[in-house]
Amino acid sequence: MNDVGDNFGNTVQGSFSYFTLGEPIETESLLGGLHLPSYKDFARYLFYTATNEEFDEEAIEEKTHFIGESKN
């Protein structure tokens, strides 16, 4: 009888990603003006929520309020 661990590496394929998340951005806090995130953190949150795409911090133009462009 084979141990599951013996064959595990030979049968499972894929990848693993590890992300460090910042402080949570909660709607109630935003609407109440409490614990507001930085411009960059909010831009990251907004861009990902709207596009489901990776955020590029280099694209930010605070003067024009541009936070990025979707691939679609």
Backbone as a printed PyTorch tensor [residue, N CA C, xyz], in Angstrom:
tensor([[[  0.8490,  -1.1870,   0.0000],
         [  0.0000,   0.0000,   0.0000],
         [  0.8860,   1.2390,   0.0000]],

        [[  0.6390,   2.1480,  -0.9310],
         [  1.4240,   3.3810,  -1.0320],
         [  0.8710,   4.4490,  -0.1080]],

        [[  1.7790,   5.2040,   0.4560],
         [  1.3970,   6.3680,   1.2590],
         [  1.0310,   7.4900,   0.2860]],

        [[ -0.0020,   8.2510,   0.6030],
         [ -0.4280,   9.3570,  -0.2710],
         [  0.7220,  10.3100,  -0.5290]],

        [[  1.5500,  10.5290,   0.4730],
         [  2.6780,  11.4470,   0.3240],
         [  3.6850,  11.0030,  -0.7150]],

        [[  3.7840,   9.6860,  -0.9630],
         [  4.7290,   9.1700,  -1.9480],
         [  4.3810,   9.6250,  -3.3660]],

        [[  3.1150,   9.7180,  -3.6850],
         [  2.6780,  10.0540,  -5.0380],
         [  2.1590,  11.4890,  -5.1710]],

        [[  2.0600,  12.1820,  -4.0890],
         [  1.4530,  13.5110,  -4.1070],
         [  2.1610,  14.4550,  -5.0730]],

        [[  3.4750,  14.4990,  -5.0470],
         [  4.2300,  15.4120,  -5.9040],
         [  4.1650,  15.0440,  -7.3680]],

        [[  3.8460,  13.8220,  -7.6780],
         [  3.7980,  13.3690,  -9.0600],
         [  2.4300,  13.5740,  -9.7070]],

        [[  1.4080,  13.8300,  -8.9130],
         [  0.0580,  13.9030,  -9.4730],
         [ -0.5640,  15.2940,  -9.4030]],

        [[ -0.0690,  16.1330,  -8.5540],
         [ -0.6730,  17.4580,  -8.3780],
         [  0.1690,  18.4890,  -9.1060]],

        [[ -0.4840,  19.2620,  -9.9540],
         [  0.2190,  20.3170, -10.6760],
         [ -0.4820,  21.6350, -10.4230]],

        [[  0.2330,  22.7050, -10.5800],
         [ -0.3530,  24.0230, -10.3980],
         [  0.6570,  24.9730,  -9.8050]],

        [[  0.1540,  26.0510,  -9.2660],
         [  1.0360,  27.0490,  -8.6810],
         [  0.4350,  27.5600,  -7.3860]],

        [[  1.2330,  28.2460,  -6.6510],
         [  0.8130,  28.8060,  -5.3770],
         [  1.2980,  30.2380,  -5.3140]],

        [[  0.4230,  31.1520,  -4.9150],
         [  0.7930,  32.5590,  -4.7630],
         [  0.5580,  32.9850,  -3.3310]],

        [[  1.4530,  33.8080,  -2.8260],
         [  1.3480,  34.3180,  -1.4660],
         [  1.3220,  35.8410,  -1.5450]],

        [[  0.3270,  36.4470,  -0.9270],
         [  0.1870,  37.8920,  -0.9700],
         [  0.1210,  38.4430,   0.4440]],

        [[  0.7350,  39.5720,   0.6520],
         [  0.6140,  40.2740,   1.9100],
         [ -0.3920,  41.3910,   1.6910]],

        [[ -1.4520,  41.3840,   2.4500],
         [ -2.5030,  42.3760,   2.2930],
         [ -2.3200,  43.5050,   3.2870]],

        [[ -2.7620,  44.6710,   2.9110],
         [ -2.7050,  45.8170,   3.8090],
         [ -3.9110,  45.8370,   4.7360]],

        [[ -4.1240,  46.9570,   5.3360],
         [ -5.2730,  47.1280,   6.2170],
         [ -6.5580,  46.9760,   5.4040]],

        [[ -7.5980,  46.4190,   6.0070],
         [ -8.8650,  46.2820,   5.2670],
         [ -9.4790,  47.6430,   4.9500]],

        [[-10.1140,  47.7280,   3.8040],
         [-10.8280,  48.9450,   3.4120],
         [-12.3030,  48.6190,   3.5200]],

        [[-12.9460,  49.2350,   4.4850],
         [-14.3500,  48.9500,   4.7580],
         [-15.2180,  50.1240,   4.3240]],

        [[-16.3170,  49.8150,   3.6600],
         [-17.2180,  50.8340,   3.1270],
         [-17.7080,  51.7820,   4.2100]],

        [[-18.0750,  51.2660,   5.3590],
         [-18.5830,  52.1190,   6.4370],
         [-17.5390,  53.1310,   6.8860]],

        [[-16.2860,  52.7090,   6.9480],
         [-15.2160,  53.6260,   7.3310],
         [-15.0310,  54.7150,   6.2800]],

        [[-15.1250,  54.3380,   5.0040],
         [-14.9750,  55.3220,   3.9290],
         [-16.1000,  56.3510,   3.9770]],

        [[-17.3130,  55.8690,   4.1140],
         [-18.4640,  56.7750,   4.1280],
         [-18.4650,  57.6740,   5.3580]],

        [[-17.9440,  57.1810,   6.4570],
         [-17.8920,  57.9650,   7.6850],
         [-16.6530,  58.8300,   7.8000]],

        [[-15.7090,  58.6630,   6.8540],
         [-14.4850,  59.4560,   6.8850],
         [-13.5070,  59.0010,   7.9570]],

        [[-13.6700,  57.7860,   8.4400],
         [-12.8000,  57.2500,   9.4820],
         [-11.8090,  56.2610,   8.8920]],

        [[-10.5850,  56.2900,   9.3710],
         [ -9.5610,  55.3300,   8.9660],
         [ -9.4300,  55.2640,   7.4460]],

        [[ -9.2710,  56.4170,   6.8310],
         [ -9.1690,  56.4690,   5.3770],
         [ -7.8310,  55.9140,   4.9010]],

        [[ -7.8310,  55.1510,   3.8210],
         [ -6.5810,  54.6150,   3.2750],
         [ -5.8150,  55.7010,   2.5290]],

        [[ -4.5590,  55.4210,   2.2210],
         [ -3.7750,  56.3420,   1.3970],
         [ -4.3560,  56.3530,  -0.0200]],

        [[ -3.9820,  57.3540,  -0.7880],
         [ -4.4570,  57.4480,  -2.1710],
         [ -4.0740,  56.1920,  -2.9450]],

        [[ -2.8210,  55.7350,  -2.7880],
         [ -2.3290,  54.5660,  -3.5090],
         [ -3.0860,  53.3020,  -3.0930]],

        [[ -3.3250,  53.1350,  -1.8020],
         [ -4.0540,  51.9490,  -1.3350],
         [ -5.4910,  51.9420,  -1.8400]],

        [[ -6.1290,  53.1070,  -1.8260],
         [ -7.5010,  53.1680,  -2.3220],
         [ -7.5510,  52.9520,  -3.8330]],

        [[ -6.5730,  53.4900,  -4.5550],
         [ -6.5050,  53.2910,  -6.0080],
         [ -6.3460,  51.8120,  -6.3230]],

        [[ -5.4890,  51.1200,  -5.5680],
         [ -5.2810,  49.6830,  -5.7630],
         [ -6.5910,  48.9290,  -5.5480]],

        [[ -7.2750,  49.2570,  -4.4600],
         [ -8.5530,  48.6110,  -4.1340],
         [ -9.5990,  48.8700,  -5.2260]],

        [[ -9.7330,  50.1100,  -5.6240],
         [-10.7240,  50.4900,  -6.6250],
         [-10.4370,  49.8410,  -7.9770]],

        [[ -9.1790,  49.8780,  -8.4010],
         [ -8.8160,  49.3190,  -9.7000],
         [ -9.0890,  47.8180,  -9.7400]],

        [[ -8.6470,  47.1010,  -8.7110],
         [ -8.8510,  45.6600,  -8.7090],
         [-10.3340,  45.3130,  -8.6230]],

        [[-11.0870,  46.0550,  -7.7960],
         [-12.5220,  45.7940,  -7.6510],
         [-13.2520,  46.0230,  -8.9700]],

        [[-12.8570,  47.0440,  -9.7100],
         [-13.5330,  47.3790, -10.9640],
         [-13.1210,  46.4900, -12.1340]],

        [[-11.8460,  46.0280, -12.1390],
         [-11.3400,  45.3270, -13.3210],
         [-10.9730,  43.8660, -13.0870]],

        [[-10.7560,  43.4890, -11.8360],
         [-10.2630,  42.1540, -11.4830],
         [ -8.9080,  41.8900, -12.1400]],

        [[ -8.1180,  42.9510, -12.3010],
         [ -6.7920,  42.8600, -12.9010],
         [ -5.7480,  43.3690, -11.9230]],

        [[ -4.5000,  43.0110, -12.1760],
         [ -3.3980,  43.4590, -11.3320],
         [ -3.2140,  44.9660, -11.4580]],

        [[ -2.9080,  45.6050, -10.3440],
         [ -2.7470,  47.0540, -10.2890],
         [ -1.2920,  47.4360, -10.5310]],

        [[ -1.0570,  48.4470, -11.3520],
         [  0.2850,  48.9570, -11.6340],
         [  0.4360,  50.3200, -10.9680]],

        [[  1.1910,  50.3670,  -9.8770],
         [  1.3660,  51.6280,  -9.1400],
         [  2.0240,  52.7100,  -9.9790]],

        [[  2.8050,  52.3270, -10.9590],
         [  3.5000,  53.2900, -11.8170],
         [  2.5250,  54.0730, -12.7060]],

        [[  1.3230,  53.5620, -12.8990],
         [  0.3440,  54.2210, -13.7720],
         [ -0.3710,  55.3860, -13.0960]],

        [[ -0.2560,  55.4940, -11.7860],
         [ -0.9950,  56.5270, -11.0530],
         [ -0.5400,  57.9300, -11.4560]],

        [[ -1.5240,  58.7860, -11.7040],
         [ -1.2970,  60.2220, -11.9380],
         [ -2.2630,  60.9630, -11.0190]],

        [[ -1.7940,  61.2750,  -9.8070],
         [ -2.6820,  61.8760,  -8.8060],
         [ -3.2840,  63.2060,  -9.2630]],

        [[ -2.5400,  64.0010, -10.0090],
         [ -3.0410,  65.3140, -10.4380],
         [ -4.2830,  65.1990, -11.3140]],

        [[ -4.3400,  64.1390, -12.1290],
         [ -5.4900,  63.9510, -13.0140],
         [ -6.4330,  62.8620, -12.4940]],

        [[ -6.0800,  62.2730, -11.3500],
         [ -6.8780,  61.2120, -10.7170],
         [ -6.9300,  59.9420, -11.5660]],

        [[ -5.9450,  59.7330, -12.4010],
         [ -5.8530,  58.5390, -13.2320],
         [ -5.1920,  57.4370, -12.4110]],

        [[ -5.8140,  56.2510, -12.3390],
         [ -5.2480,  55.1570, -11.5610],
         [ -4.8780,  53.9510, -12.3970]],

        [[ -5.1600,  53.9570, -13.6710],
         [ -4.7790,  52.8510, -14.5300],
         [ -5.7910,  52.6010, -15.6130]],

        [[ -5.4440,  51.6550, -16.4650],
         [ -6.3070,  51.3340, -17.6000],
         [ -6.4580,  49.8260, -17.6920]],

        [[ -7.6570,  49.3770, -17.9080],
         [ -7.9290,  47.9620, -18.0310],
         [ -7.4450,  47.4130, -19.3660]],

        [[ -7.0800,  46.1510, -19.3790],
         [ -6.6890,  45.5020, -20.6310],
         [ -7.8760,  45.3810, -21.5630]],

        [[ -9.0720,  45.3970, -20.9790],
         [-10.2890,  45.2480, -21.7700],
         [-10.8900,  46.5890, -22.0900]]])
